[in-house]
Amino acid sequence: MKHSSEAFYNNFSFLYPLVDWFLQPQKRTLFKEVNQQPPGNLLEVGVGNGSHLAFYQEHDVTGIDTSEGMLKTARKMSTSKPVQLLNMDGEAIVFADASFDYVVLSHVIAVVTNPHNLLNEVTRVLKPAGKLFVLNHFTPANHLSIIDRLFSPIARLFSFRSVFYVSELKTAGQLHLLKQIEFKPASYFKLLIFEKL
């Protein structure tokens, strides 16, 4: 999925503002939660077009993405302080262990090849007691899951996993779930906040 996903987002970058607008309510909550934390080093995996960068208030931000097209747009975003933006795969992060106080995964975990590898990597680069923020859609454990299943063949064309359950977030006991925020309707989108043990 990695190469097809990278090509898709390179071509998709010009449409991303529309996606940002659609996801705005959830992202406002994400930034509120992140900005309540003490200042620290923050890694955003899948930084996309950089639309989030202006909303991080006190943190030193590093953003990574596999799409050079997205990063090109992100580098044009003006922020009040320097931001490091790098072409890098979230499943093979080159930073040393315990490099970051915070990691943000905003609508990323369902578009990577192997979510388990991604979680292992972001856990590795988190400091002890560091926080991981995961904002994503999660397939509900009720009849509404049929919608995700029906959409699955189309979703694959967009390098997107439509069927994705919270239970698939396997952390090997390294992360403790501190908080879960559910968004209406049907709690389809959730913000999960983990702490590294």
C-alpha positions as CSV (number, residue, x, y, z in Angstrom):
1,M,0.0,0.0,0.0
2,K,2.9,2.4,0.7
3,H,3.9,3.2,-2.9
4,S,0.3,3.5,-4.1
5,S,-0.6,5.7,-1.0
6,E,2.4,7.9,-1.7
7,A,1.5,8.4,-5.3
8,F,-2.2,9.0,-4.4
9,Y,-1.4,11.7,-1.9
10,N,1.2,13.4,-4.2
11,N,-1.7,13.8,-6.7
12,F,-4.3,14.5,-4.0
13,S,-2.5,17.4,-2.3
14,F,-4.6,20.1,-4.0
15,L,-7.9,18.7,-2.7
16,Y,-6.7,18.4,0.9
17,P,-8.2,21.7,2.1
18,L,-11.6,20.3,1.5
19,V,-10.8,17.3,3.6
20,D,-9.5,19.6,6.4
21,W,-12.7,21.5,6.3
22,F,-14.8,18.3,6.7
23,L,-12.6,17.1,9.6
24,Q,-12.4,20.5,11.3
25,P,-14.6,19.8,14.4
26,Q,-12.5,16.8,15.4
27,K,-9.2,18.5,14.8
28,R,-10.2,21.5,17.0
29,T,-10.6,19.1,19.9
30,L,-7.3,17.4,19.0
31,F,-5.4,20.8,19.1
32,K,-7.1,21.7,22.4
33,E,-5.9,18.5,24.0
34,V,-2.4,18.8,22.6
35,N,-2.0,22.4,23.6
36,Q,-3.0,21.6,27.2
37,Q,0.2,19.7,27.6
38,P,3.4,21.3,28.8
39,P,5.8,22.5,26.0
40,G,7.9,19.7,24.4
41,N,9.1,18.1,21.3
42,L,6.2,17.0,19.1
43,L,6.3,14.7,16.1
44,E,3.3,14.7,13.7
45,V,3.3,11.6,11.4
46,G,1.6,12.3,8.1
47,V,1.8,16.1,8.4
48,G,0.2,16.4,5.0
49,N,-0.1,19.9,3.6
50,G,0.9,21.4,6.9
51,S,-2.5,22.8,7.8
52,H,-2.0,21.8,11.5
53,L,1.3,23.6,12.0
54,A,-0.1,27.0,12.9
55,F,-2.3,25.4,15.7
56,Y,0.5,24.0,17.8
57,Q,1.1,26.7,20.3
58,E,4.1,25.9,22.6
59,H,5.7,22.7,21.1
60,D,8.7,22.3,18.9
61,V,7.3,20.5,15.9
62,T,8.7,18.0,13.5
63,G,6.5,16.8,10.7
64,I,7.1,13.8,8.5
65,D,5.2,12.5,5.4
66,T,5.9,10.1,2.6
67,S,4.4,12.4,0.0
68,E,6.8,15.0,-1.4
69,G,3.8,16.8,-3.0
70,M,2.2,17.3,0.5
71,L,5.5,18.4,2.0
72,K,6.0,20.9,-0.8
73,T,2.7,22.6,0.2
74,A,3.5,22.3,3.9
75,R,6.8,24.1,3.5
76,K,4.9,27.1,2.2
77,M,2.8,27.3,5.4
78,S,3.9,30.3,7.5
79,T,4.3,29.6,11.3
80,S,5.6,31.8,14.1
81,K,8.6,29.5,14.8
82,P,10.7,27.0,12.8
83,V,9.3,23.6,12.0
84,Q,11.3,20.7,10.7
85,L,9.6,18.9,7.8
86,L,11.1,15.7,6.5
87,N,10.2,13.0,3.9
88,M,10.0,9.9,6.0
89,D,7.9,6.8,6.4
90,G,6.1,6.5,9.8
91,E,6.8,2.8,9.7
92,A,10.5,3.4,9.6
93,I,11.2,6.5,11.6
94,V,14.9,7.4,11.7
95,F,14.9,9.3,15.0
96,A,16.5,7.8,18.1
97,D,14.5,6.1,20.8
98,A,12.8,8.4,23.3
99,S,13.2,11.5,21.1
100,F,9.7,13.1,21.5
101,D,7.4,14.1,24.3
102,Y,4.3,13.9,22.0
103,V,3.3,12.1,18.8
104,V,0.3,13.0,16.7
105,L,-1.4,10.6,14.3
106,S,-4.3,12.5,12.7
107,H,-6.2,10.3,10.2
108,V,-3.0,8.4,9.4
109,I,-3.4,5.0,11.0
110,A,-5.9,3.7,8.4
111,V,-3.8,4.7,5.4
112,V,-0.5,3.0,6.3
113,T,0.5,-0.5,5.1
114,N,0.9,-1.9,8.6
115,P,-0.7,0.0,11.6
116,H,1.1,-2.3,14.0
117,N,4.5,-1.3,12.6
118,L,3.5,2.3,12.8
119,L,2.5,2.0,16.5
120,N,5.7,0.2,17.3
121,E,7.7,3.0,15.8
122,V,5.9,5.9,17.4
123,T,6.0,4.2,20.7
124,R,9.8,3.7,20.3
125,V,10.4,7.4,19.6
126,L,8.2,8.5,22.5
127,K,9.8,9.3,25.8
128,P,8.6,7.5,29.0
129,A,5.4,9.2,30.1
130,G,5.1,10.7,26.6
131,K,1.7,11.1,25.0
132,L,0.3,9.7,21.8
133,F,-2.7,11.3,20.2
134,V,-4.6,9.2,17.7
135,L,-7.5,10.8,15.8
136,N,-9.2,8.5,13.3
137,H,-12.4,6.9,12.1
138,F,-13.1,3.6,13.8
139,T,-15.7,1.1,12.6
140,P,-18.5,0.9,15.1
141,A,-19.3,-2.5,16.7
142,N,-22.9,-2.4,15.5
143,H,-25.0,-2.5,12.3
144,L,-23.3,0.7,11.0
145,S,-20.2,-1.4,10.3
146,I,-22.0,-2.5,7.2
147,I,-21.4,0.9,5.7
148,D,-17.6,0.5,6.1
149,R,-17.7,-3.0,4.7
150,L,-19.6,-1.8,1.6
151,F,-17.3,1.1,1.1
152,S,-14.1,-1.1,1.5
153,P,-13.6,-2.0,-2.3
154,I,-13.8,1.7,-3.2
155,A,-11.6,2.8,-0.3
156,R,-8.8,0.6,-1.5
157,L,-8.6,2.7,-4.7
158,F,-7.8,5.7,-2.4
159,S,-5.2,3.7,-0.4
160,F,-7.6,3.8,2.6
161,R,-8.7,1.1,5.0
162,S,-12.4,1.8,5.7
163,V,-12.9,-1.1,8.1
164,F,-10.8,-0.4,11.2
165,Y,-11.6,-1.3,14.8
166,V,-10.2,0.2,18.0
167,S,-9.2,-3.3,19.0
168,E,-6.7,-3.3,16.1
169,L,-4.5,-0.8,18.0
170,K,-2.2,-3.3,19.5
171,T,0.4,-1.6,21.8
172,A,2.1,-4.7,23.4
173,G,1.4,-3.2,26.8
174,Q,3.6,-0.2,26.2
175,L,0.8,2.3,26.0
176,H,-1.9,3.1,28.5
177,L,-5.2,4.7,27.3
178,L,-5.7,7.8,29.3
179,K,-8.7,9.3,27.5
180,Q,-11.2,8.5,24.7
181,I,-13.2,11.3,23.1
182,E,-16.0,10.2,20.8
183,F,-17.5,12.5,18.1
184,K,-21.1,12.4,16.9
185,P,-22.8,11.1,14.9
186,A,-22.5,7.5,16.0
187,S,-19.1,8.0,17.6
188,Y,-17.5,7.1,14.2
189,F,-14.5,9.4,14.8
190,K,-12.6,9.1,18.0
191,L,-9.6,10.8,19.6
192,L,-7.6,8.4,21.7
193,I,-4.9,9.7,24.1
194,F,-2.3,7.2,25.2
195,E,0.7,7.5,27.7
196,K,3.9,5.5,27.3
197,L,4.5,3.4,30.3
